[in-house]
Amino acid sequence: MANSSLRIPPIAKKVPKKLEKHGDERIDNYFWMNNREDEEVINHLIAENAYCDEMMAHTKGFQNDLFEEMKGRIKEDDSSVPYKYNGYWYITKFEKGKDYPIYTRKKETLEADEELLFDCNVMAKGEAYFKLVGISISPDNTKVSFGLDLTGRRNYTIYVKDLITDKLESDKIEYTTGSSSWANDNHTLFYTKKDEQTLRSYQIYRHKLGQDEDELVFEETDDTFGVAVYKSKSRKYIIIACYSTLTNEYHILNADTPDEAFKNFSPRVRGLEYSIAHYNGDFYVMTNKDKAVNFKLMKTSEANTNISNWVDVIAHREDTLIENIDIFKDYLVVSERTNGLNLIRIMQWDGSEDYYLPFDSETYTSYTSTNVDFDTEILRYGYNSMTTPASVIEYNMRTKAQKILKEQEVLGGKFDKKNYTEERLWATAEDGTKIPMSVVYRKGLKKDGKNPLLQYSYGSYGSTVDPYFSTIRLTLLDRGFIYVIAHIRGGEYLGRNWYEHGKLLKKKNTFTDFIACSKYLIQQGYTSPEHLYAMGGSAGGLLMGAIINEAPKLYNGIIAAVPFVDVVTTMLDDSIPLTTGEYDEWGNPNEKDYYNYMKSYSPYDNIEAKNYPNLFVTAGLHDSQVQYWEPAKWVAKLRELKTDANKLFLKTNMDAGHGGASGRFESLREDAEEFTFLLDLEGISS
């Protein structure tokens, strides 16, 4: 029998810390948790984990059943659709019973012998966390660079492997983003260095194989910017990208002359956003220049890249957001979004054709996928919806013939898309704005207010959560849950203005939009406050914290994954990873107006003595995006002030960071635990 004293939740000690800004004083009793080296902090997190495990012990068998059910729908021995790059077909595959990917390639034809690049299952042995990223093959196909993270803190060490001898070279480059780009001499690598404390990507280095001393070629001195380096699809240029929330700048270098200096593409202008793609002597520029809020496409000669030389290719449209372009020898493919829906537009360079791929569903997701070859008339794209498993489709842009290369298999024998209904609903926000939602549920459902419903959203950084298919979600749908994605302001579902109206001094629209969606779903009989649940992670966890302060009676339970909840204190601490780069998203609290506005919604600062919903909160000890102490402090303060007897659990992954467990199936255990929390509240145990 477990120690019954664990049923008393861990009560964190209070050490008042006075925080003062703009003449405003805040007392933070749990500031002391901001130290992952402190044994008392670690012990508190362990105690919270033990309490959660004890309180959910009666669901352990069910959790395991759900884990096996979710795992059972996934094809374990699976492989990606091969793509061809520089004479080789590249394949990623998974083998039965193994947690990590295996990367291979075949020379020229798919009938050729398979060459092993990496077996991550072997490499991950003995590691609590393992992540391999940034696979980059040298132009002569004889070497590969890659990045490894063994803590979950997104701090990668770059290594180089000789593919002829299958041996690691002596090169070892620490504190990087993990990705690197080869110059055309097969000997020079460019990579991005991170600041060891803030983890900001701020320097670009030139590395010569076998040499210890690397040369700094670019440093970003503005701490609201980050940098990255990559190679153009044309393979002619190494490109340095400088980025902040609102501004971009690029520097270019011919990949044939890696020892020369980078040239500024066009000097940065605050508020000017753009991205570049090289093709046939020109750069194509996707930009918001000239107040093109939804972006337009321009071009300029590679010899004269300054903004004064840019000319329009596709004009700005008020109702259509340009999201991406793919360039081919004879075609330009433009990824657009109109009225929330993805569109793929195909234009022939000679002007003879301009058409859209036909999609007839009310709500779906489509996107161009891996298209690394210029000289082809074949476009690869992906398609799925909340009832339709993901497909990779090959489309001939000349003949318009298409074939499905791969459709996601849903194992277990029970799935039939005809058993589910998907629809798009529109709620009305406080200011009269119509807010779209994508909804899925099993057919035959009665709208009598008795259905459990999980409402999910993110709502920040212009990041759009499209209506996508999920095998994991079937676990809830098949037990009577309705699942809703609320496309609230702060994302870009309805274009760039949708984002602009959900950030900075308009951030609260994100929260009130979500609440308006909840109220609409209740009014229409989809659910009721006794059966309504909400879920969000990271900045979506901020959303969860805000809605339970604002409208706690609307929800029976909340899952807040690695939530960003201590907004004011975090944004005032520029030593914390990623803070200064966020000022254009949240505002700079060193300015009084932003401080006051932030403080008015910051979940941690607005906890009151009142009833709150049941809460399941997650954290990652090594999280670089949202530091573990934010959810830990939030839970401690909620325990202190809340006036209800509802459940409040904090589960910290002591071996991982922002993304949770690294193994393919280990993350399903976390999903199973979170779903069990919801199902248990509904009295569902099988």
C-alpha positions as CSV (number, residue, x, y, z in Angstrom):
1,M,0.0,0.0,0.0
2,A,1.4,3.4,-0.9
3,N,2.0,6.0,1.8
4,S,-1.4,7.5,2.5
5,S,0.2,10.8,3.5
6,L,0.8,11.4,-0.3
7,R,-2.9,12.1,-0.6
8,I,-2.2,15.4,1.1
9,P,-0.9,17.6,-1.8
10,P,2.6,19.0,-1.5
11,I,2.5,22.5,0.0
12,A,5.4,24.7,-1.2
13,K,7.1,26.9,1.3
14,K,6.5,30.7,0.9
15,V,9.5,33.0,0.7
16,P,8.2,36.5,-0.1
17,K,10.2,38.2,-2.9
18,K,9.4,41.8,-3.6
19,L,9.3,42.6,-7.4
20,E,9.0,46.3,-8.3
21,K,8.6,48.0,-11.6
22,H,7.1,51.3,-12.7
23,G,6.3,52.0,-9.0
24,D,4.2,48.8,-8.9
25,E,5.0,46.2,-6.3
26,R,4.3,42.5,-6.7
27,I,5.1,39.8,-4.0
28,D,6.1,36.5,-5.4
29,N,6.1,33.8,-2.7
30,Y,7.4,31.1,-5.0
31,F,10.2,32.9,-6.8
32,W,12.7,30.6,-4.9
33,M,11.7,27.8,-7.3
34,N,13.8,29.5,-10.0
35,N,16.9,27.3,-9.5
36,R,17.1,23.8,-11.0
37,E,20.3,23.2,-9.0
38,D,18.5,23.6,-5.7
39,E,17.8,20.2,-4.0
40,E,14.7,21.6,-2.3
41,V,13.2,22.5,-5.7
42,I,13.9,19.0,-7.2
43,N,12.4,17.4,-4.1
44,H,9.3,19.5,-4.4
45,L,8.9,18.5,-8.1
46,I,9.4,14.8,-7.2
47,A,6.8,15.2,-4.4
48,E,4.3,16.7,-6.9
49,N,4.9,13.8,-9.3
50,A,4.4,11.3,-6.4
51,Y,1.2,13.0,-5.4
52,C,-0.1,12.9,-9.0
53,D,0.8,9.2,-9.4
54,E,-0.9,8.4,-6.1
55,M,-4.1,10.3,-6.9
56,M,-4.3,8.7,-10.3
57,A,-3.2,5.2,-9.1
58,H,-6.7,3.8,-9.7
59,T,-6.4,4.7,-13.4
60,K,-3.0,3.0,-14.0
61,G,-4.5,0.0,-15.6
62,F,-6.7,2.1,-17.8
63,Q,-3.7,4.3,-18.7
64,N,-1.8,1.3,-19.9
65,D,-4.9,0.1,-21.9
66,L,-5.1,3.5,-23.6
67,F,-1.4,3.4,-24.3
68,E,-1.6,0.0,-26.0
69,E,-4.8,1.1,-27.9
70,M,-3.0,4.3,-29.2
71,K,0.1,2.4,-30.0
72,G,-1.9,-0.3,-31.7
73,R,-3.3,2.1,-34.3
74,I,0.2,3.1,-35.4
75,K,2.1,1.1,-38.0
76,E,5.2,0.2,-36.2
77,D,7.2,-1.0,-39.2
78,D,6.7,2.1,-41.3
79,S,8.7,4.1,-43.7
80,S,8.4,7.6,-45.4
81,V,7.8,8.1,-49.1
82,P,11.4,8.2,-50.5
83,Y,12.6,11.5,-52.1
84,K,15.5,12.0,-54.5
85,Y,18.2,14.5,-53.8
86,N,21.5,14.8,-55.7
87,G,21.5,11.3,-57.1
88,Y,20.2,9.4,-53.9
89,W,16.8,8.3,-52.7
90,Y,16.4,9.2,-49.0
91,I,14.2,7.1,-46.7
92,T,13.2,7.4,-43.0
93,K,11.8,4.2,-41.5
94,F,10.7,2.8,-38.2
95,E,10.9,-0.9,-37.1
96,K,8.6,-2.8,-34.9
97,G,9.2,-2.4,-31.2
98,K,11.7,0.4,-31.7
99,D,11.3,4.0,-30.5
100,Y,13.5,6.0,-32.9
101,P,13.9,6.5,-36.7
102,I,16.4,4.8,-39.0
103,Y,17.8,6.9,-41.8
104,T,18.9,5.2,-45.0
105,R,19.6,6.0,-48.7
106,K,19.8,4.2,-52.1
107,K,21.9,5.4,-55.0
108,E,20.0,6.4,-58.2
109,T,17.2,3.8,-58.0
110,L,15.0,2.3,-55.3
111,E,16.2,-1.1,-56.3
112,A,19.8,-0.3,-55.3
113,D,21.3,-1.6,-52.1
114,E,20.3,0.3,-49.0
115,E,23.0,2.3,-47.2
116,L,22.5,3.0,-43.5
117,L,23.1,6.6,-42.4
118,F,21.9,6.5,-38.8
119,D,20.1,4.0,-36.6
120,C,18.9,6.2,-33.8
121,N,17.8,3.2,-31.7
122,V,21.4,2.1,-31.4
123,M,22.6,5.7,-30.8
124,A,20.0,6.4,-28.1
125,K,20.9,3.3,-26.0
126,G,21.4,4.3,-22.4
127,E,20.1,7.9,-23.0
128,A,17.1,9.2,-21.0
129,Y,16.5,11.7,-23.9
130,F,17.7,11.5,-27.5
131,K,17.1,13.8,-30.5
132,L,18.9,13.8,-33.8
133,V,18.3,16.7,-36.2
134,G,19.9,18.7,-39.1
135,I,21.0,15.9,-41.3
136,S,23.0,17.6,-44.1
137,I,24.8,15.7,-46.9
138,S,27.9,17.1,-48.5
139,P,27.6,17.9,-52.2
140,D,29.8,15.0,-53.2
141,N,27.6,12.6,-51.0
142,T,30.6,11.4,-49.0
143,K,29.9,13.1,-45.6
144,V,27.0,14.0,-43.4
145,S,26.7,16.5,-40.6
146,F,24.1,16.2,-37.9
147,G,23.1,17.6,-34.5
148,L,22.5,15.7,-31.2
149,D,20.6,16.8,-28.1
150,L,20.7,14.5,-25.1
151,T,18.9,16.7,-22.5
152,G,15.8,18.1,-24.3
153,R,17.0,21.6,-23.9
154,R,17.4,22.1,-27.7
155,N,21.1,22.6,-27.3
156,Y,22.7,20.6,-30.0
157,T,26.3,19.3,-30.6
158,I,27.2,19.0,-34.3
159,Y,29.2,16.0,-35.5
160,V,30.4,14.9,-39.0
161,K,30.3,11.3,-40.2
162,D,32.4,10.0,-43.1
163,L,29.9,7.9,-45.2
164,I,32.7,6.0,-47.0
165,T,34.3,4.7,-43.8
166,D,31.2,4.9,-41.6
167,K,33.3,6.6,-38.9
168,L,32.8,9.9,-37.0
169,E,35.3,12.6,-37.9
170,S,37.1,14.5,-35.0
171,D,34.8,17.5,-35.4
172,K,32.6,18.3,-32.4
173,I,30.8,21.7,-32.3
174,E,28.8,22.5,-29.1
175,Y,26.0,25.0,-28.3
176,T,24.4,25.0,-31.7
177,T,21.0,24.8,-33.3
178,G,22.0,21.4,-34.7
179,S,21.7,22.3,-38.4
180,S,24.6,23.2,-40.7
181,S,25.1,23.9,-44.4
182,W,27.9,22.6,-46.7
183,A,29.7,24.9,-49.1
184,N,30.3,23.4,-52.5
185,D,34.0,22.5,-51.7
186,N,32.7,19.6,-49.4
187,H,35.1,20.8,-46.8
188,T,33.5,24.0,-45.3
189,L,30.5,24.0,-43.0
190,F,28.4,27.0,-41.8
191,Y,26.5,26.7,-38.6
192,T,24.6,28.7,-35.9
193,K,25.9,29.1,-32.4
194,K,23.6,29.7,-29.4
195,D,24.3,31.9,-26.4
196,E,25.0,29.4,-23.5
197,Q,22.7,31.1,-21.1
198,T,19.8,32.7,-23.1
199,L,20.0,30.0,-25.9
200,R,19.5,32.8,-28.4
201,S,20.8,31.8,-31.9
202,Y,23.1,34.8,-32.5
203,Q,26.3,33.9,-34.3
204,I,27.2,32.2,-37.6
205,Y,30.6,30.4,-37.9
206,R,32.6,29.0,-40.7
207,H,34.1,25.6,-39.9
208,K,36.8,23.8,-41.9
209,L,36.8,20.0,-41.4
210,G,39.4,18.8,-38.9
211,Q,40.2,22.3,-37.6
212,D,39.6,23.4,-34.0
213,E,39.4,27.1,-34.5
214,D,36.2,28.3,-36.3
215,E,35.8,31.7,-37.9
216,L,33.0,34.0,-36.8
217,V,31.4,35.3,-40.0
218,F,28.3,37.0,-38.6
219,E,27.1,38.2,-35.2
220,E,23.6,39.5,-34.5
221,T,24.0,42.3,-31.9
222,D,20.3,43.1,-31.5
223,D,19.1,40.8,-28.8
224,T,15.5,40.8,-30.2
225,F,16.8,39.0,-33.3
226,G,17.9,35.4,-33.9
227,V,19.9,34.0,-36.8
228,A,20.0,30.9,-39.0
229,V,22.0,29.7,-41.9
230,Y,20.9,27.5,-44.8
231,K,21.6,26.6,-48.5
232,S,19.3,27.8,-51.3
233,K,17.3,25.1,-53.2
234,S,19.3,26.1,-56.2
235,R,22.5,25.1,-54.3
236,K,24.2,28.3,-55.4
237,Y,24.0,30.3,-52.2
238,I,24.7,30.0,-48.5
239,I,22.1,32.3,-46.9
240,I,22.1,33.8,-43.4
241,A,18.6,34.7,-42.1
242,C,18.2,37.3,-39.4
243,Y,14.7,37.3,-37.9
244,S,12.5,38.9,-35.3
245,T,8.8,38.8,-34.9
246,L,8.3,41.8,-37.2
247,T,11.5,42.1,-39.3
248,N,13.8,40.1,-41.6
249,E,17.2,40.6,-43.1
250,Y,19.3,38.2,-45.3
251,H,23.0,37.9,-46.2
252,I,24.2,35.8,-49.1
253,L,27.4,34.1,-50.2
254,N,28.1,32.1,-53.3
255,A,28.5,28.5,-52.2
256,D,31.4,28.0,-54.6
257,T,33.5,30.7,-52.8
258,P,33.0,29.9,-49.1
259,D,36.0,32.0,-47.9
260,E,34.6,35.2,-49.2
261,A,32.5,37.6,-47.1
262,F,28.7,37.5,-47.0
263,K,26.8,40.3,-48.8
264,N,23.8,42.1,-47.3
265,F,20.8,41.2,-49.4
266,S,19.0,44.5,-48.4
267,P,19.4,46.3,-45.1
268,R,16.8,45.7,-42.5
269,V,13.8,48.0,-42.1
270,R,11.8,47.7,-38.9
271,G,8.4,46.1,-39.8
272,L,9.6,44.8,-43.2
273,E,9.2,41.0,-43.4
274,Y,10.4,39.0,-46.3
275,S,11.8,35.6,-47.3
276,I,13.9,34.8,-50.4
277,A,14.2,31.9,-52.9
278,H,16.8,31.8,-55.7
279,Y,16.1,30.6,-59.2
280,N,17.7,31.2,-62.6
281,G,19.6,34.4,-61.9
282,D,16.8,36.0,-59.8
283,F,15.7,36.0,-56.2
284,Y,11.9,35.7,-55.5
285,V,10.9,37.7,-52.5
286,M,7.7,37.0,-50.4
287,T,7.1,40.2,-48.5
288,N,4.8,42.6,-46.7
289,K,6.4,45.6,-48.4
290,D,4.1,48.5,-49.3
291,K,1.6,47.6,-46.5
292,A,1.0,44.2,-48.1
293,V,-0.4,42.7,-44.9
294,N,-1.2,39.4,-46.5
295,F,2.1,39.4,-48.4
296,K,2.9,39.6,-52.1
297,L,5.5,38.1,-54.3
298,M,8.3,40.2,-55.8
299,K,11.5,39.4,-57.7
300,T,14.9,41.0,-58.1
301,S,18.1,40.1,-60.0
302,E,20.8,38.3,-58.0
303,A,23.2,41.1,-59.1
304,N,21.0,43.9,-57.6
305,T,19.2,42.6,-54.5
306,N,18.5,45.9,-52.8
307,I,14.8,46.7,-52.0
308,S,14.9,49.5,-54.6
309,N,15.1,46.9,-57.3
310,W,12.3,44.6,-56.3
311,V,9.3,44.3,-58.7
312,D,5.9,42.8,-58.3
313,V,5.1,39.2,-59.5
314,I,1.9,38.5,-57.6
315,A,0.1,41.6,-56.1
316,H,-1.2,41.8,-52.6
317,R,-4.8,40.7,-52.0
318,E,-7.0,41.7,-49.1
319,D,-8.7,38.2,-48.9
320,T,-5.7,35.9,-49.5
321,L,-2.6,35.2,-47.5
322,I,0.5,34.0,-49.4
323,E,2.1,31.5,-47.1
324,N,4.8,29.9,-49.1
325,I,6.3,29.3,-52.6
326,D,7.9,26.3,-54.3
327,I,9.9,27.0,-57.4
328,F,10.3,24.5,-60.3
329,K,12.0,24.8,-63.7
330,D,8.7,25.4,-65.6
331,Y,6.3,26.1,-62.7
332,L,5.8,28.4,-59.7
333,V,3.6,26.8,-56.9
334,V,2.1,29.2,-54.4
335,S,0.6,28.1,-51.1
336,E,-2.2,30.4,-50.2
337,R,-5.0,30.7,-47.5
338,T,-8.4,32.1,-48.2
339,N,-11.3,32.1,-45.7
340,G,-9.2,29.8,-43.5
341,L,-8.7,27.1,-46.1
342,N,-5.4,26.1,-47.7
343,L,-5.1,26.5,-51.5
344,I,-2.3,25.3,-53.8
345,R,-1.9,27.5,-56.9
346,I,0.1,26.3,-59.9
347,M,1.4,28.9,-62.4
348,Q,3.5,28.2,-65.5
349,W,6.4,30.6,-65.9
350,D,5.4,31.3,-69.5
351,G,2.0,32.4,-68.4
352,S,0.1,29.7,-70.3
353,E,-1.5,28.2,-67.2
354,D,-2.6,29.4,-63.8
355,Y,-5.0,27.2,-61.8
356,Y,-5.7,25.8,-58.3
357,L,-5.7,22.2,-57.2
358,P,-9.4,21.2,-56.5
359,F,-10.3,20.6,-52.8
360,D,-14.0,20.3,-52.1
361,S,-14.2,19.6,-48.3
362,E,-15.6,22.1,-45.9
363,T,-12.6,21.9,-43.6
364,Y,-9.2,20.2,-44.4
365,T,-5.5,20.7,-44.5
366,S,-3.3,20.7,-47.6
367,Y,0.4,21.7,-48.0
368,T,3.3,21.2,-50.4
369,S,5.7,18.6,-49.0
370,T,9.3,17.6,-49.9
371,N,10.1,19.1,-53.3
372,V,13.9,19.3,-53.5
373,D,14.2,19.0,-57.3
374,F,14.0,21.9,-59.7
375,D,13.8,20.0,-63.0
376,T,10.6,18.1,-62.6
377,E,6.9,18.6,-63.5
378,I,5.9,16.5,-60.4
379,L,4.6,18.3,-57.3
380,R,4.4,16.5,-54.0
381,Y,1.7,17.6,-51.6
382,G,0.0,16.4,-48.4
383,Y,-3.7,16.3,-47.6
384,N,-5.7,15.3,-44.5
385,S,-8.7,16.4,-42.5
386,M,-10.2,15.6,-39.1
387,T,-11.8,12.5,-40.5
388,T,-9.3,11.7,-43.3
389,P,-5.9,10.2,-42.6
390,A,-2.9,12.0,-44.0
391,S,-1.9,11.2,-47.6
392,V,1.2,12.1,-49.6
393,I,0.1,12.8,-53.2
394,E,2.2,13.0,-56.4
395,Y,0.7,15.5,-58.9
396,N,1.8,16.0,-62.5
397,M,1.5,19.7,-63.1
398,R,1.5,19.2,-66.9
399,T,-0.9,16.3,-67.3
400,K,-2.9,17.0,-64.1
401,A,-2.7,13.3,-63.2
402,Q,-2.2,12.4,-59.6
403,K,-1.5,9.3,-57.5
404,I,-1.5,8.7,-53.8
405,L,2.0,7.6,-52.9
406,K,1.1,6.9,-49.3
407,E,-1.9,7.0,-47.1
408,Q,-1.6,6.9,-43.3
409,E,-2.7,3.4,-42.1
410,V,-4.9,3.3,-39.0
411,L,-4.4,-0.2,-37.6
412,G,-6.6,-2.0,-35.2
413,G,-9.4,-2.8,-37.7
414,K,-11.9,-0.4,-36.1
415,F,-11.4,2.9,-38.0
416,D,-13.8,3.8,-40.8
417,K,-13.9,7.5,-41.7
418,K,-17.6,7.2,-42.6
419,N,-18.3,6.8,-38.8
420,Y,-17.3,10.4,-38.1
421,T,-18.6,13.8,-38.9
422,E,-16.5,16.9,-39.3
423,E,-17.9,20.5,-39.6
424,R,-16.9,24.1,-39.4
425,L,-18.8,26.3,-36.9
426,W,-18.6,30.1,-36.3
427,A,-19.0,31.7,-32.9
428,T,-19.4,35.4,-32.3
429,A,-16.8,37.1,-30.2
430,E,-17.5,40.0,-27.8
431,D,-16.6,42.6,-30.4
432,G,-18.8,40.9,-33.1
433,T,-16.0,39.1,-34.9
434,K,-16.9,35.6,-36.2
435,I,-14.6,33.0,-34.8
436,P,-14.2,29.7,-36.8
437,M,-14.0,26.2,-35.2
438,S,-13.2,22.8,-36.8
439,V,-15.2,20.1,-35.1
440,V,-15.2,16.3,-35.3
441,Y,-17.3,13.6,-33.5
442,R,-18.8,10.2,-34.1
443,K,-22.0,10.1,-36.1
444,G,-25.3,9.7,-34.3
445,L,-24.3,12.0,-31.5
446,K,-27.2,13.9,-29.8
447,K,-26.8,17.6,-29.2
448,D,-28.4,17.4,-25.7
449,G,-25.7,19.1,-23.7
450,K,-24.4,15.9,-22.2
451,N,-21.5,15.2,-24.5
452,P,-17.9,15.5,-23.2
453,L,-16.1,18.0,-25.4
454,L,-12.4,18.8,-25.6
455,Q,-11.7,22.3,-27.0
456,Y,-8.1,22.9,-28.1
457,S,-6.2,26.0,-29.3
458,Y,-2.9,27.8,-29.4
459,G,-3.4,31.3,-30.6
460,S,0.0,33.0,-30.7
461,Y,2.9,33.9,-33.0
462,G,0.7,33.7,-36.1
463,S,0.9,29.9,-35.8
464,T,-2.1,28.3,-37.3
465,V,-3.5,24.9,-36.0
466,D,-5.1,23.5,-39.1
467,P,-7.8,20.8,-38.9
468,Y,-5.6,17.7,-39.0
469,F,-6.2,14.0,-38.6
470,S,-5.0,12.2,-35.4
471,T,-5.0,8.5,-34.6
472,I,-4.5,9.4,-30.9
473,R,-7.7,11.6,-30.9
474,L,-9.8,8.5,-31.8
475,T,-9.3,7.3,-28.3
476,L,-11.6,10.2,-27.1
477,L,-13.9,10.3,-30.1
478,D,-14.7,6.6,-29.7
479,R,-15.7,7.2,-26.1
480,G,-18.2,9.9,-27.0
481,F,-16.0,13.0,-26.9
482,I,-16.4,15.8,-29.4
483,Y,-13.1,17.4,-30.4
484,V,-12.9,21.1,-31.4
485,I,-10.0,23.2,-32.7
486,A,-10.8,26.9,-32.1
487,H,-9.2,29.1,-34.7
488,I,-8.9,32.1,-32.5
489,R,-7.1,35.4,-33.1
490,G,-3.3,35.3,-32.6
491,G,-3.0,32.6,-35.3
492,E,-3.2,33.3,-39.0
493,Y,-6.2,31.1,-39.9
494,L,-8.1,34.1,-41.5
495,G,-5.0,35.9,-42.7
496,R,-2.3,38.2,-41.3
497,N,-4.8,40.6,-39.7
498,W,-6.1,37.7,-37.6
499,Y,-2.7,37.5,-36.0
500,E,-2.3,41.3,-35.7
501,H,-5.5,41.4,-33.7
502,G,-4.3,38.8,-31.2
503,K,-1.0,40.1,-30.0
504,L,0.6,43.0,-28.0
505,L,-2.1,45.3,-26.7
506,K,-4.8,43.2,-28.4
507,K,-3.7,39.9,-26.8
508,K,-6.9,39.5,-24.8
509,N,-8.8,38.9,-28.0
510,T,-7.2,35.4,-28.0
511,F,-8.7,34.6,-24.6
512,T,-12.1,36.1,-25.2
513,D,-12.4,34.4,-28.6
514,F,-11.8,31.0,-26.9
515,I,-14.4,31.7,-24.3
516,A,-16.9,32.9,-26.9
517,C,-16.4,29.5,-28.7
518,S,-17.0,27.6,-25.5
519,K,-20.2,29.6,-24.8
520,Y,-21.4,28.9,-28.4
521,L,-20.8,25.2,-28.1
522,I,-22.8,25.1,-24.9
523,Q,-25.6,27.2,-26.4
524,Q,-25.9,24.9,-29.4
525,G,-26.2,21.8,-27.2
526,Y,-22.8,20.2,-28.1
527,T,-21.9,20.2,-24.4
528,S,-22.4,21.9,-21.0
529,P,-20.0,23.3,-18.4
530,E,-20.2,19.9,-16.5
531,H,-18.7,18.2,-19.6
532,L,-16.5,20.9,-21.2
533,Y,-12.7,20.5,-21.2
534,A,-10.0,22.7,-22.6
535,M,-6.4,22.0,-23.6
536,G,-3.4,24.0,-24.7
537,G,0.4,23.9,-24.5
538,S,3.2,26.5,-24.2
539,A,1.6,29.8,-25.3
540,G,-1.6,27.8,-25.5
541,G,-1.0,27.0,-21.8
542,L,-1.1,30.8,-21.2
543,L,-4.5,30.7,-22.9
544,M,-5.6,28.0,-20.4
545,G,-4.4,30.1,-17.5
546,A,-6.2,33.1,-18.7
547,I,-9.6,31.4,-19.4
548,I,-9.7,29.8,-15.9
549,N,-9.1,33.2,-14.3
550,E,-11.7,34.8,-16.6
551,A,-14.4,32.1,-16.9
552,P,-13.7,29.2,-14.5
553,K,-17.3,28.1,-14.3
554,L,-17.4,27.2,-18.0
555,Y,-15.0,24.2,-17.7
556,N,-14.9,21.0,-15.8
557,G,-11.3,20.3,-16.5
558,I,-8.2,21.7,-18.1
559,I,-4.9,20.3,-19.5
560,A,-2.2,22.9,-19.5
561,A,1.0,21.5,-21.1
562,V,4.3,23.3,-20.3
563,P,2.2,26.5,-19.8
564,F,3.7,30.0,-20.2
565,V,1.9,31.5,-17.2
566,D,4.3,33.9,-15.4
567,V,4.2,36.4,-18.2
568,V,5.3,39.6,-16.4
569,T,8.3,38.2,-14.4
570,T,9.5,36.1,-17.4
571,M,9.3,39.0,-19.9
572,L,11.2,41.2,-17.4
573,D,14.1,38.7,-17.1
574,D,16.3,39.0,-20.2
575,S,18.6,36.3,-19.0
576,I,15.9,33.6,-19.6
577,P,16.1,31.9,-23.0
578,L,14.1,33.5,-25.8
579,T,12.7,36.5,-23.8
580,T,14.1,39.5,-25.7
581,G,13.0,38.0,-29.0
582,E,9.4,37.9,-27.8
583,Y,9.0,41.7,-27.2
584,D,7.2,42.1,-30.6
585,E,4.8,39.4,-29.7
586,W,3.9,40.3,-26.1
587,G,5.3,43.8,-25.7
588,N,8.3,45.0,-23.6
589,P,7.2,45.3,-20.0
590,N,10.0,47.8,-19.4
591,E,7.5,50.1,-21.0
592,K,4.7,50.9,-18.6
593,D,1.8,50.4,-21.0
594,Y,2.9,46.9,-21.9
595,Y,3.7,46.1,-18.2
596,N,0.2,47.1,-17.1
597,Y,-1.6,45.3,-19.9
598,M,0.5,42.1,-19.4
599,K,-0.1,42.2,-15.7
600,S,-3.9,42.4,-16.3
601,Y,-4.0,39.0,-18.0
602,S,-0.8,37.1,-16.7
603,P,-2.3,33.9,-15.2
604,Y,0.1,33.7,-12.3
605,D,-0.5,37.4,-11.3
606,N,-4.3,37.0,-11.4
607,I,-5.0,33.9,-9.3
608,E,-7.7,34.7,-6.8
609,A,-9.4,32.9,-3.9
610,K,-12.2,31.2,-5.9
611,N,-13.2,27.9,-7.4
612,Y,-11.1,26.6,-10.3
613,P,-11.7,23.7,-12.7
614,N,-9.9,20.4,-12.3
615,L,-6.3,20.9,-13.6
616,F,-3.6,18.7,-15.0
617,V,-0.4,20.6,-15.6
618,T,2.8,19.4,-17.2
619,A,6.4,20.7,-17.1
620,G,9.8,19.7,-18.4
621,L,12.8,20.1,-16.1
622,H,15.1,21.0,-19.0
623,D,12.6,23.0,-21.0
624,S,14.2,25.9,-22.8
625,Q,11.0,27.5,-24.1
626,V,9.0,27.6,-20.9
627,Q,11.1,27.2,-17.8
628,Y,9.8,24.5,-15.4
629,W,9.4,27.0,-12.6
630,E,6.5,28.7,-14.4
631,P,4.0,25.8,-14.1
632,A,5.5,24.8,-10.7
633,K,4.9,28.3,-9.2
634,W,1.5,28.5,-10.8
635,V,0.4,25.2,-9.3
636,A,1.8,26.2,-5.9
637,K,-0.1,29.5,-5.9
638,L,-3.3,27.8,-7.1
639,R,-3.0,25.3,-4.2
640,E,-2.7,28.2,-1.8
641,L,-5.6,30.3,-3.0
642,K,-8.2,28.1,-4.7
643,T,-11.4,27.5,-2.7
644,D,-12.6,24.2,-4.3
645,A,-11.8,20.5,-3.7
646,N,-11.1,19.9,-7.4
647,K,-8.1,18.0,-8.7
648,L,-4.8,19.9,-9.2
649,F,-1.9,17.8,-10.5
650,L,1.6,18.9,-11.7
651,K,3.6,16.3,-13.6
652,T,7.2,17.2,-14.4
653,N,9.2,15.2,-16.9
654,M,12.6,15.1,-15.1
655,D,14.4,13.9,-18.2
656,A,13.0,16.1,-21.0
657,G,12.3,19.6,-22.2
658,H,9.5,21.5,-24.1
659,G,8.5,18.6,-26.4
660,G,8.2,16.0,-23.6
661,A,9.5,12.5,-24.0
662,S,11.7,11.8,-27.1
663,G,10.9,8.2,-27.9
664,R,8.3,7.5,-30.6
665,F,6.0,5.7,-28.2
666,E,7.1,7.1,-24.9
667,S,5.2,10.3,-25.7
668,L,2.0,8.2,-26.0
669,R,2.3,7.4,-22.3
670,E,2.0,11.1,-21.6
671,D,-1.0,11.3,-23.9
672,A,-2.6,8.3,-22.2
673,E,-2.1,9.9,-18.8
674,E,-3.6,13.2,-19.9
675,F,-6.6,11.5,-21.6
676,T,-7.2,9.3,-18.6
677,F,-7.4,12.5,-16.4
678,L,-10.3,13.7,-18.7
679,L,-12.0,10.3,-19.0
680,D,-11.8,9.8,-15.2
681,L,-13.6,13.1,-14.7
682,E,-16.4,11.8,-17.0
683,G,-16.6,8.5,-15.1
684,I,-15.3,6.5,-18.1
685,S,-12.9,3.8,-17.1
686,S,-12.8,1.4,-20.1
